Amino acid sequence: MASCRLRVVVPLCVVILSVAVAIVGRTEGLPAALGVCSLAGMALLWRGVRSKMEGDNRTVGGLLTQYLGVKALGWLGRRQRRKLEADTLNVRQVQEETLLKRLRKNANTMYGRQFDFRSINDSVSFRARHPVTTYEHYRELIGRIATGEQKVIIADKPLILAMTSGTSGPSAMLLSTKDTNTEFFLQGVTVCLDAMRQAFPATDSLQRTTKFFYSPTFRQSEAGIPIGPNSSTPASSRHMLNLYTTPAPAFEVPSEKDTLYLHLLFALKDPSVGTLESNFASTVFYAFSALQACWEELVEDIEHGKVSSALTLEPKVRARLEALMTPDPERATQLRAHFRDGFRGIAKRLWPHLHLVLAVDSGSNQIYGALLRENYCQGVPLYSPFYAATEGLIGVNLWPQEPSRRYLLCPRSMFCEFLPESSLEEETPQTLLMEEVEEGQNYELVITNASGLFRYCIGDIVKVVGFHNQCPIVEFQYRRGQMLNVRGEKVSEALFLDALKKAVAQWPGAQLIDYCCAESGILEDSIGGSDPHYQVFIELKGVRNLTEEQRYKLDICLQQGSAVYRSFRIKGSIGPMRVQLVADGAFKELRKQMMDFSNTSPNTFKMHRVLRRKEYAAFLLGKTVS
């Protein structure tokens, strides 16, 4: 999930005026704000003729439209931030209001009548009447909605049947509603934009954003409801395309590889890019990896004003794209010089006015965030804005410049309960509310959202690291389904990664590119019988071989971090882990296999840190080089 499991694609650059007006409607203060914006916008219009940014082919009218959007959304962000601050002063009341709003809206559904939502007046009676649930509780009900039955769980018809990414188990089908999307925009997007502009004032500009986004594919349910990832293409909002370097036709290209080439091509044409954006840091990292592999072809296209013939494009799409290309030998010469100087810090050399990388880099994405900061995007701040999931918005990061990724829980987005980590194995554990959790403790989140999930365990373990007024601030720790557990030791992703980073730091010249683990049981046919152990696959840069001593160092580091694992190792009931160094690019190939199998969109994919499918582990075993 995430900071962690963000699966919802939201345009985090500037949204134009019509979006804000459509969502907020007639709100006190908006007309006056727009009047000021219009006057300032006319001044921009006058200056725009003389001060257009290098490489920017927008009209003055386009710049004015964006300017108005910047100001309108800035006003909306400040408004929503004030509301959030007020809510954090009275969390208990706000949470009760959020819960009752959900129950009242769905009281006349089959599900609402079953649990008599109409008679529930507070969180105490709700928790007494409704059990804590998992996905199996909803599977059959959501299946009925997919066939066209109405008012089963929610009063409204869902916009889509949203498929989760399946990182910690089979992909699940959830409901996505208008309310969920509106809350995400108002309580998440606008607030994070306000935090971003306060932390990085230079982002409040008319520079374009390069957004690494891939148009998802959808199938239809029996009732004609779209089924697929909870995301929408920027091309579906034509008024937003002026904000991005990638033109509309590129979003119609079905191939991820070809779309990425086009993202890079049009980004490289524009030296004034201000922001690089994607859901996850992994997507930005893979984009730079592709750039490193194909920069010569991209520069040639820019030099000659064409689109590579190697791309599989519909003739009409190709024609529209090539109409936007003009020969630019001067820019091509600049680019060649930058690339020949190497790829460390390349982002800032290609785009000297680049202010920010906007992508989640916590949870399973922290490896990629570190790689970007240390290599390609050296010197460029990285802001991880949301903690969110297919289930909806969970938290916002109000501290963009801090190295730790902390998220303030949004008290009007979901009604939140917390299962103490120590009680997760109990048959009927008791939940705590926002005002009852303790700083420094770990909890599993249990949510009631706007799209038909009630007291639902989302599988995320978070640590409460503080409070903003009365509202908890959390750090994502791990997914319950991504634990190593061959003897009941339960080694979490966070614990294993911490040990791995400590070990890699002791391997001279090594830089961690990617990793995953498998429990020996799923590979017994391939590796022979032995005590249960961990099979670890690592991709490194700067190292071609690992000594036995180096491999054993990882086992020692994990023993130092986990007393339980160490005790099993001393007793011999868990054997030494087997560490395999895999070939360069092995994880990129694995990623493609995983997406093909699960139909996961590149926008929502997260690498599985614990492999549960034998074929994935066997694939990496076949890629072992040391």
N, C-alpha and C positions, 0 to 999 in steps of 0.2 A: 504494500500500500504505500501511500507514502508521501510522507515526505517523499517518499517512500513508495506509495503505490498509486501515484497520480495516474488516472486513466482518462480523465476528462480533458479534452483539448479546449482551451479557452484562449482567445486572442489577447495576449497580455501586452501588446503594444497599444497604441492609442485607438480607441473605437470612436467613430465619428458621431456627430451630434444626434443623428436620428436614432441611434441605439439607446443613448441615454434617455432621450425623450420618450421613446416607446416603452421603456421599462418603468421609468419614474412617473411619466404622465405629467399632469399639471401640478407642479410642486412649488410651494411658496419659495420665492427667491430665485427660481430658475429664469423667469423672463428678464429680470434685471441683470442677472449674470450674462445672459445671452446678448443683451444690449451692449454691455461692456466688451464682450468678446467680438461683437460685430465691428465696433469702432476700432478696436485694436487690430482686428483682421483687415480692415481697410488700409490701415497703416502698413501692415505686412504686404498687402497687395501692391501698394506703391513702391515699397522697397524691393519686392520680389523680382521685379524686372531687372534690377541691377545686381541683385545679390543671390542669384540661384546657385545652389551648391554644385561643385564640380561633379560631373558624372550623373547629375540628376536631370532626367528628361521630363519631369512633370510640368504641367502648365501652372501658371500663376493661380488659376482657379482651383487646381488640385491642391496647391499649397495652402490656399485660404481655407478650403474645406477641411484639411487636416488640422490647421490651426484652430478652427472653431471646435473641432472634436477634442483636441488637446485640452482646451480651456473648459469645455463642458464636462468632460470626464474628470478633470482636476477638481472642479466644483463638486461633482458627485462623490468623488473619493473623499474629500474633506468632510462632506456631510455624513457619509457612512462611517468614517473613522470616529466622528463625534458620537454617533449612535453606539458603536462598539464600546467606546470608552465608558459611556453611561451604563451600558449593560454589564460591564465587568464590576460595577459598584454594587450590583444587586443580583448576583448570579442565581440564587435560589429561586427568586420570583421569575426571572426571565426563563429559566429552564422549565418551571411549571407552566408558564404561558406557552412555551414552544411545544411541550408535550400535549397540553389540552387542545391546542390548535390542530395538531395531527389527528387526535382522537375524534374531535368534533367533525372534521371534514370527512372522515371515513366511517362515521357512526352508522350510516345506512347501507354499508356494504355487507355482503354475506359474512365477512370476517368480523366486521365491527359489531354486527348483531350477535355473533357467536360469543364474543367476549364482552358484550354489553358496554361498549365504549360510551354510550350516552349517559350511563349512570356513574362513570368514573369522574371524580372531581379533583383528584390530586395524585401526585406520584406515589403516595403510600398505597392507595387502593389499586392503582395500576400495577405496581410491582407485586402486590399480593395476588392479583387475579390472573396476570399474564405470565407465562413461564419465560425463562431465558431460552432463546432459540438459536438454531443453526440453519444452514441452507436447506437441509432435508425437510424442515418444517414447512417450507414454502414451495418446494419443487413442483408438487402436483398442482398447487393453486396457480402458479405462474404458467404452467402448461395449459391450464384451462383458459387463462387470459390470451395465450398465444392462439388458441383456436377460435377466439372471438367472443367468449363469455365476458360480460361486463359487470362491473361493481362486485368483483370477487374479493379483492383486497383493498383497492383504492377506488375513489369515486370517479376519477378522471381516466380517460383512455391514455395509456402510455405513449410517449413520442416514439420510443424504440424499445426493443427488448435487448438490453445491453449485456454483452458477454464480457465477463471478467477475463483477465490475462492468464489465469490458471497457473500462477507461479508456484503456489503451495498445494496444488491438487488439481482435479479436473476443473475446467472452465465452467462457471455458473452463469445462468441467465437471470438477470435482475431487471427491474422496471426502471425506466428513466422518464421523468415527468417534467412538465413545464415548471412546476414549483422548484424542483431540484436545480434546474438550470438557472432560474431567476435568482435563487439564493446564492448560487455559485458566483454569479456575476456581481450582485450587489454586495454580498458579505465577504467575498473573496477577491475577485479581480480588482474592483475599485479601491478596496482598502490596501491591497498590495501595491497598486500603482501609486497610491499616496505615499506609502512607506518608501517605495523605490525612488520617487522624485525628491523626497526629503533627504534620503541618503546619497543619491547620485543626481544632483541638480542638472547636470548636462544632458540627462535623458529626456528632459522636458524641452524637446527640440523637434524640428521637422525632418530629422534624418529618417531614412527608411530602416526597416528591420529585415534581416534575413531569417525567415521562419522555416525551420526544417520540419516539414509536415508532409505526410503521405496520405493520399485520399484512400480511405478504407473502402472495402467492398462489403455489401450487405446482401443478405438473402431475405426472403419474405416468409412470415409465419402463415399458417393456414388462413388467418384473418387478414392477411396483408400488412401486418405490422413489421417494420424493418427490424432485422436481427443482425447485430454486429457490435463493434466497439463503440463506446459512448463518446463519439467525437464527430465533429463537423468540419468540413473543409472550408478554408478561407474563401475559396471560389464561390461558395454558396451565399456569401454576403458580398455582393459586387462592390458595394460602397467601401469595403475595407481594403480592396486590392491595391489601392493607391499607397497603402502604408508599407507594402512589402516589396522587396526587390524581385521576387519571383512573379512573373506575369500569369494571368488567369489560365491560358492554355496548358501550362505545365501541371496544373492541379487536375487535369483530365487524363494524365498519363498513368496507366495502371501499374507499371513496373516501378518498384522502389529504386532499383539501380538507375534507371533512366531519369526518374524524377529527381534523384539526388544530383545527378550530373547537371540537370537544368538549374536546380537551386544554386549550385556552385558557379555555374556559368554566369548567371545574371548577378550574383553577388560580386563576383570578381570584376564585372564591368563597372560597378559603382564603388569608387574609392571613398565615398562619404557614408557608408553603412555605419549606423550608430549602435545597433544591438544585434546579437545573435540569440535566437530563441528556439526552444523546443521543450517538449514535456520533460524529458530526462536528459541528464548530462551524457548518458551513453549515446544518444542519437547525435549529439554535437561531436562527440569523440569519433564515432564512426564516419561522420561527414569529413572530418579532417584527415582521417586515415585514407578515405577515398581520394581526397584532394592530393595527398602525398603520392598516391599511385598514378593519378591521371592528369596532373597539372599541365604537362606539356601539350596534351590534346586540347585542354581547355583554353590555354593561351593561344594556340593556333586558331581556334574558333574565333576568339576575340580579335585577333590580328586580321583575319580575313572576313569577319562579319558573317559567320555561318553557324549552323548547328550540326554537330557531328553526324555523319551518315551511319555510324555504328548504332545509333539509338533507334529503337523500334517505335516509330511514331505513326499515328494516322496521318494521311496526306494533308488533311485540312489543319490538323494541329501543327504539323511541321511548317506549313505555309504561314500560319499566324505567328509562330515563334520566329521564323526567319525574317519576317517583316519587321521585327523589333531589333534585328541585328544589323549593325553597320560596321564596316571595317574600322578598327581602332589600333593602328600599329604603335601609337605612343603608349597607350595603356599596356599593350602586350609587352613592350620593352621594359616598362616598369616592373611588371609581374615577373618576367623571367629573372630579372636581377634579384628580386626579393626571394624567389624560390631557390636560386642558386646559392643564396646565403644561408640556407638551411631552414629547418622547420621549427626550431625552438623560438618561440615568440613570434611566429609567422603572422598570427591574427592581427597584431598591432601594426605590423609593417604593411600588410595588405590594406588595412583599413585604419589609417592613423587617427581617425576620429571615433574609433570604436570605444564605447563607454561601458558596456556591460554584456555579460553572457547570462541569459535568463533561463534557468533550467533547474529542476530538482536534482540535487547531488547528495542526498542523504540516503540512509538505508542501503540497499544493494547498489546504489549509484555512486557511493562515495569514492570508489576506486576511480571511476571515470572523471569525477570532479577533480581529484588530485592530479590525474594525468593531464587534464586540460590546464590546470594552474601551473604545473611544473614544465609543460612543454608548449603545446600549440598556442595557448592563450595566456602565456606568461605576461604579467603586468595588467591583466584585465580583470576587474572584479566579477565574481560569480554570485548571483542572487538566487537562492532556492525559495520560491515564494509560498508554496502551499504544502499542506498535508491533506491529501484528498484521495478519493477512490471512486470506483463505479458507484458506490453507495452514496456519494455526495461529498460536499466540503466538510472537512473536520477541523482544520486549523490554519492560521495564517502566520507568516514569519514577519514580525514587526521590527526585526533587528537585522536588516540586510547586510550590514558590515561586520557582524560578529562571525567568527569562524565556526562556532558551534551552531548547528541547525536546530533552532528551537521554534516551536509553534504554539501560539496562543489558541486554545480551543475556542471555537465560535459558538457562543451559547444560544444563538437563535437559529443555527443551522440544523443541529441535531440535539435531541435529548440524550445525554451521555450518562452511562453508568460504568462502574469500574470493578472488575474482579481482581482482588489481590493475587499476585503471582503465586504466592504460597498456598492459595486455595484452589488452584485450577484443576486439581485432580479430585476434588470433593464432588460428591454426587449432587448436592444442592447448595452450592456456594452462595453466600450473601453478597450482593453488590453494594457499592458505595456511590454517593452522589458527588458532584463537583466540589461542593464545600466540605466534603468529608475526607478527601484524599490527603495523603501526607507527602511532603517534599522528600525526595530521595527514594521513594518506593516505586516498584514496578507493578503495572496493572494491565489486564487485558481490557480493551475497549468493548463496551456493549452499547449499541446505538439504536435509537428509534428515529427514523428519518422521514422525509416527505414523500417517499415512493414505496410505502408498503412493507417496510421492515420494522418489526417491533421487538425490542429487547434482543437485538441480533448481535451475536458474537462475530466480530469481523476478523478475528484471528491475529490482530496486531497487539504486540506487547509494547507499551510505552512507559517511560520513566517520567515522573513528575519532577521537574527541575526547579520549580519556583511558581510564583503567583504574580499575576498582574492585577492589582487590586484583589478581588476575590476569585479571579478566574485562573484555573491551572494553566501552566506552561509545560509542554511535554517535549521530550525527545523520543523519536522512534528507536526501538531497540531491535526487535526481530519479529518474524512471522512464526507462529506456532507450528505451521506445517513445514518449516524449513529448518528443522532441528536434526542433528545427528544423534542417533539413539540406538546403539547396538546392544547395550546391556542395561538400559534404564538411566544412563548418565546424562542425557539431554543437554548436549552442547549446542548452544544457539549460534546463529549466524554472526552476531556481534562478538561473541566470545571467540569463535574460531578466527574471524578476520583479524581481531586484535593480536592473536598469537601469530598468525601468518605475517602480518606487517612487522612484528618484532623479529621474526626469523629472517625475512627478506632483508631487513636492515643489516643483518650480520653476514649476508652473502655479498662479497665484494663485487661492485659494478652492476648488481641486479636491480631491475625496476619491475614491479608487478604490473602486468597488463590485464590479466583476468585469471579467474580460478573457479572451480567448483569441486564438490566432493560427492562421493557415493559410499553408501554402506556396503561392506564386502558381500553381503548376502545376495545382492542383485547381480553380482559378477562371478559367482563361485565357479561356474562352468569355464570361465575364461582364465581365472587366476589360480585355480586349484584350491583345495581345502586348507584351512588354517583357522586359528582363533579369529573371532569377529574383529574387524578392524576398519579403519577409514581408508578409502582409496581417494587420493587427492590429485587433482589435475591442475597444473599451473602453467600459464604462459608468461614468460619473462622477456624483458629486453636487456641486452648487455651480458647475457649468460648463455653459453651453448651446452653446458653440462653441469650436473650437480653431483657432488661427492656424496658418499654415504653419510659422512659426518654432517654435511649440510642438510641432508634430508632428515636426519635424526634430530637436528636442531629444532625443526618445526614441532616434532613430538614433544620435545622438552619444553618448548615455549607454551604449548597447550597444557601440559601438566602443571606448569607454574601458574597458569590462569584458572585452572579448574581442579579443585581438590578432589572432586568426585572422579573425574577422568584419571587423575593420578593414582587414586586408590585402586581402580580397576586395572591399571597398567602394572602396578606393583604386584597385585595378586595374580596377574597373568590371564585374567578373564577377558581382557581386551588386548589384542596383539598390537605391535608397532604399526603406525600408519605407513602406507606405501605412497610415496610422493613421486609423481610422474611429471616430467617436463615435456610439454607438447609443442608441436611445431608452430611457427609464426602463422597467425591467421586461423588457427584451429577453432578458436571460439567464435570468430566471424562466421565460419562454416556451420558450427553448431547452432548459432543463433538462427540461421536460415532454416535449418532442419526443424528447429522447435517452432518457428512461426508457420512453416508449411503444415506441420502436424496439427497445431491448435487453431489455425486461421487467425492468429493474433496479429493486430496491426503493428507496423513498426513504431507507431506513435505511443503504443502502450506496452510494448515488450519490455520485460525485465529478465535478466539472466537468472536461471535457476541455480541457486548456490548449493542445494542438495538435490542430486538427480534421483528421481524415483522410477525412471524408465530405463530398462536394461540397454536398449538400443543407443541411448544417448551416451551412457558410460562406455559402451563397447566402441562407439565411434571415437571417443577421445582416447581410449586405449590404443586404437589403431593409429592415432596421430602422435604417439609417444616417440620422442627422440632421445630421451635420456631417463 
